[in-house]
């Protein structure tokens, strides 16, 4: 019994130590730009394992050196309540859960009707993640989807929100998010797709980049996608209403 309690205590102590480590790492990001993220390193490793090459385009740009158009476009497309929520958008999560439940019901009905393994349908999972949650995942976590990983993501999200400003969170996100095969950050994306700096992006160019974010490697191969163009127009229309960090309500 004592041995079991001691083991549980050691596990709890290790978990606490891990959270302290994460907190210190995040606190240091208030003035130190992160050189890479767990997601970037994972993608680089997978690429190296696949064909022995290392494709990694990334150039850090300070917040003021990134177009306001891109900041507004990303907020309008990915997280329109970014400037006001505490890192977890419960309204978006509830909508995602409802969509996932409906998708599971439709998949179950389809599978029951076909009764064929080869025609079995897997429901598409909607995440409902905020920009801060996405950053937390990219900075520190793997891509697996488990309750334990989701719980750790939420802890990291709250640490980011409490230790960094909203502007700094957005700055790190825009400098590290994936925009294509080996393309990370706003500057690399702007150069890769439009041959210009991140500071010079037009509203439409910024909107196209924002629309790519959920599936950047997919859209990189389909630059003339009608969906990409149509969705970008929708985001351009929403951009004037996107509130930037620090702006009055």
VOKOL-666356 format. One record per residue (C-alpha): residue in three letters; y, z, x. Coordinates in steps of 0.02 Angstrom, whole numbers, plus 50000, padded with zeros to 5 digits. Layout:
N
alaYZX...
This chain:
249
unk500005000050000unk501205004950139unk500764989150235unk501144978550082unk502824987150054unk503254984850237unk502844966450226unk503934964350071unk505324973650160unk505214962150311unk505284946850198unk506814953850109unk507634957850275unk507284940250339unk508034932550181unk509564943550198unk509744938550380unk509634920250330unk511034922350204unk512114931050335unk511784916450453unk512294904050319unk513854914050279unk514394914350461unk514074895650479unk515104891850324unk516514903650374unk516644894650542unk516884878150450unk518604884050395unk519214878150565unk517724869450649unk517204852250586unk515304851350565unk514564838450685unk513104834150571unk512174839650415unk510344843250381unk510284827550274unk511014816550410unk509794823150540unk508344820650420unk508854802550386unk509064799050571unk507354806450608unk506514796250472unk507324780350536unk506794784150715unk505014787450659unk504974771250558unk505624758650684unk506224768150837unk508074764750803unk509494776850771unk510824770350650unk512194783150627unk513964777750591unk515184792050564unk516984795550613unk517834811650558unk519494809850470unk520624824250422unk521024826850239unk522734818450254unk521944803150337unk520854799250186unk521604789150044unk522134798749890unk521304784649795unk519604789349865unk519854807849829unk520314804149649unk518904791449629unk517554803249693unk518164817549582unk518284805949430unk516534799049461unk515574813949527unk516394830049467unk517944828949357unk518094848049347unk517974850549535unk519704858149554unk519444871149416unk517624876949419unk516864890049535unk515614878049611unk514394878149465unk514874867749314unk513854875949176unk514394863149047unk513734848949155unk512134858649189unk511824861349003unk512064842748970unk510874838549113unk509554850549047unk509704842848874unk509534825248944unk508034830349050unk507184838348900unk507414822448796unk506784811848941unk505234822748958unk504894821348770unk505064802348775unk503924801248928unk502624812448847unk502644802048687unk502474785948787unk501044792748891unk500134799248737unk500324782348652unk499714772048800unk498384784148862unk498314773949021unk498654781649191unk499364765549260unk500664765049121unk501124783349135unk503004785949134unk503914798749241unk505524805249164unk507134802249260unk507864819049313unk509744821449295unk510454834449414unk512164839249347unk512674844549523unk514484847649572unk515274841249732unk515084858749806unk513244859249761unk512964842249838unk513834847949997unk512804863950004unk511194853849990unk511714840850118unk512324853650245unk510824865050250unk509354860350139unk507904848350124unk507704835749984unk506264844749898unk506504850249718unk505864867949694unk506564883149606unk506714892249772unk507724878049849unk508824876949694unk509144895749703unk509634894249886unk510774879649842unk511684890349714unk511924904549841unk512614892149968unk513744884649835unk514514901549797unk514734905049983unk515624888450007unk516774891749859unk517214909249919unk517394905950105unk518224888850104unk519654881150007unk519334867449881unk520284855349992unk519174859550141unk517594857650036unk518154840349981unk518644835750159unk516934840350230unk516054831650085unk517014815350107unk516654815550294unk514784818450279unk514144810650118unk512984795550134unk513684778350090unk512264767150150unk510874765650278unk511534775950423unk513314775750352unk514054793150332unk515804798150283unk517334789550212unk517934781250373unk516244773450414unk516064767550233unk517804759850228unk517494750650391unk515734745250340unk516174738150169unk518014733350180unk518424732350367unk519864744450349unk520194762950375unk519864776250244unk521744778950231unk522014761050170unk520774760050026unk521464752849865unk521064760749696unk519704747849658unk518914749049832unk518894767949818unk518114767049646unk516724755449708unk516304767749846unk516294782249723unk515114773049604unk513914770049749unk513684788549787unk512164792649680unk511184777949754unk512104771649909unk510664762849995unk510204754049833unk511964747549800unk512204742949983unk510904729349955unk511724723849791unk513574721649832unk513804709549687unk512994720849558unk513844718649387unk513564737149352unk514474741849513unk515984731349465unk516044736849283unk515814755249323unk517154754149459unk518394747949328unk517984762949219unk518284774749366unk519944766249408unk520514770049230unk520014788249249unk520784791049420unk522564795549362unk521824810349266unk520794816749414unk521594832949475unk521594835349663unk521374852649743unk523024861849749unk523854850749621unk524644859049468unk523564858549309
